[in-house]
Amino acid sequence: MKKLTFILCFLFSSSVFAAGGEDFPNDKANIDLTDKASLQNGAKMFNNYCLGCHNMQYQRYQRSFVDLDIPLELGQKHLQFTGEKVSDHIQSAIPATSAATWFGAPPPDLTLVSRVRGADWLYTYLRTFYVDESKTFGVNNKRFPNVGMPHVLQELQGTPRETHEERMIDGEMKQVYVGIKTDGKGELSPEEYDAAVLDLVNYLVYVGEPGRLKLEAIGKWVLAFIVVLFIFVYLLKKEYWRDVH
């Protein structure tokens, strides 16, 4: 699968994360950055299905392994594929200069994609590919119409197709989009696929701000300090004003 993904990326359009279908509603991604099992699976998903084309040039393997409680030896063995050092940044095997020649521009770096797009957008995007034979890769996307990207998770999801039903709208029967349905031949059930995508998005959110949980914890202590300080400042102010009166 890794080789197939890599080959597909050679044909990858440079417009992967350009403008999208902004009127399409996002589904809620219930992100939990304290769920280490989810983050570990998300790291595995990214390295197996996304790293063939996309970089995370601002994140080091070691930072992910340490933060996610992945032993360095296991991380190197199972999540590094081209002999990188554990201290290296997470880089695609495609050279940037070659990618620029093949695609017109390199596929976008995904280190900060969750902060640009948001978790709900990413979760919806990865779950709304559907068959469209008119497109180069035979797929389109409801959240990002005309995206130039293959559905690299299709072996997990199965072949996804749009489903419609007839509804009365303004006095006329019209075909209305009601969702995506797969052929049931994927490696995962629909529920398992949604969970796997959520794990991947969870990991992308973590990478976008690796110190978020620590900063939130520090922030609570800072707020507590400010509250206590306010009490003492208020009492001091009353003491000063007592002398004035």
Backbone hydrogen bonds, N-H to C=O, Kabsch-Sander energy under -0.5 kcal/mol:
donor,donor_aa,acceptor,acceptor_aa,energy
5,T,1,M,-2.9
6,F,2,K,-2.3
7,I,3,K,-2.4
8,L,4,L,-2.4
9,C,5,T,-1.8
10,F,6,F,-0.7
10,F,7,I,-1.0
11,L,8,L,-1.5
12,F,9,C,-1.3
13,S,148,G,-1.2
14,S,103,F,-0.6
16,V,13,S,-0.6
18,A,15,S,-1.6
21,G,143,R,-1.3
22,E,20,G,-1.7
24,F,21,G,-1.7
27,D,120,D,-0.5
30,N,28,K,-0.7
31,I,29,A,-1.9
35,D,32,D,-1.6
36,K,34,T,-1.3
39,L,35,D,-2.1
40,Q,36,K,-2.7
41,N,37,A,-2.1
42,G,38,S,-2.3
43,A,39,L,-2.2
44,K,40,Q,-2.0
45,M,41,N,-2.6
46,F,42,G,-2.6
47,N,43,A,-2.5
48,N,44,K,-1.9
49,Y,45,M,-2.4
50,C,46,F,-2.5
51,L,46,F,-2.1
53,C,50,C,-1.8
54,H,50,C,-2.6
56,M,90,I,-3.3
59,Q,56,M,-2.0
61,Y,88,D,-2.2
62,Q,86,V,-1.9
64,S,60,R,-1.8
65,F,61,Y,-2.8
66,V,62,Q,-2.9
67,D,63,R,-2.4
68,L,64,S,-2.3
69,D,66,V,-1.2
70,I,65,F,-3.1
75,G,71,P,-2.8
76,Q,72,L,-2.6
77,K,73,E,-1.9
78,H,74,L,-2.7
79,L,75,G,-2.5
80,Q,76,Q,-0.6
88,D,85,K,-1.7
90,I,56,M,-1.0
90,I,59,Q,-2.6
91,Q,89,H,-1.0
99,A,95,P,-2.8
100,A,96,A,-2.3
101,T,97,T,-1.5
102,W,98,S,-2.8
103,F,99,A,-3.1
104,G,100,A,-1.3
110,L,55,N,-2.8
113,V,110,L,-0.7
115,R,112,L,-0.8
116,V,112,L,-1.4
117,R,113,V,-3.2
118,G,113,V,-0.6
118,G,114,S,-1.1
122,L,118,G,-1.9
123,Y,119,A,-2.6
124,T,120,D,-2.3
125,Y,121,W,-2.9
126,L,122,L,-2.3
127,R,124,T,-1.1
128,T,125,Y,-1.3
130,Y,140,N,-2.1
131,V,160,P,-2.4
132,D,138,G,-2.3
135,K,132,D,-2.0
138,G,135,K,-1.1
140,N,130,Y,-2.6
142,K,128,T,-2.2
147,V,144,F,-1.3
149,M,147,V,-1.2
152,V,150,P,-1.6
154,Q,151,H,-1.8
156,L,153,L,-1.1
157,Q,153,L,-2.1
158,G,154,Q,-3.5
161,R,181,K,-2.5
163,T,179,G,-2.5
165,E,176,V,-1.9
167,R,174,K,-2.6
169,I,167,R,-0.6
169,I,172,E,-3.7
172,E,169,I,-1.7
174,K,167,R,-3.0
174,K,172,E,-0.6
176,V,165,E,-2.7
178,V,163,T,-2.8
179,G,163,T,-1.0
181,K,161,R,-2.8
183,D,159,T,-0.9
186,G,157,Q,-0.6
187,E,155,E,-2.1
188,L,156,L,-2.5
193,Y,189,S,-3.0
194,D,190,P,-2.3
195,A,191,E,-2.0
196,A,192,E,-2.4
197,V,193,Y,-2.7
198,L,194,D,-2.2
199,D,195,A,-2.0
200,L,196,A,-2.1
201,V,197,V,-2.7
202,N,198,L,-2.7
203,Y,199,D,-2.1
204,L,200,L,-2.2
205,V,201,V,-2.5
206,Y,202,N,-2.2
207,V,203,Y,-2.7
208,G,204,L,-1.7
209,E,205,V,-0.8
209,E,206,Y,-1.1
212,R,209,E,-2.0
215,L,211,G,-2.8
216,E,212,R,-2.7
217,A,213,L,-2.2
218,I,214,K,-2.5
219,G,215,L,-2.6
220,K,216,E,-1.7
221,W,217,A,-1.5
222,V,218,I,-2.4
223,L,219,G,-2.5
224,A,220,K,-2.2
225,F,221,W,-2.4
226,I,222,V,-2.4
227,V,223,L,-2.2
228,V,224,A,-2.3
229,L,225,F,-3.1
230,F,226,I,-2.6
231,I,227,V,-1.8
232,F,228,V,-1.9
233,V,229,L,-2.8
234,Y,230,F,-2.8
235,L,231,I,-2.3
236,L,232,F,-2.4
237,K,233,V,-2.5
238,K,234,Y,-2.1
239,E,235,L,-2.0
240,Y,236,L,-2.3
241,W,237,K,-2.4
242,R,238,K,-1.6
243,D,239,E,-1.2
244,V,240,Y,-1.4
245,H,241,W,-2.1
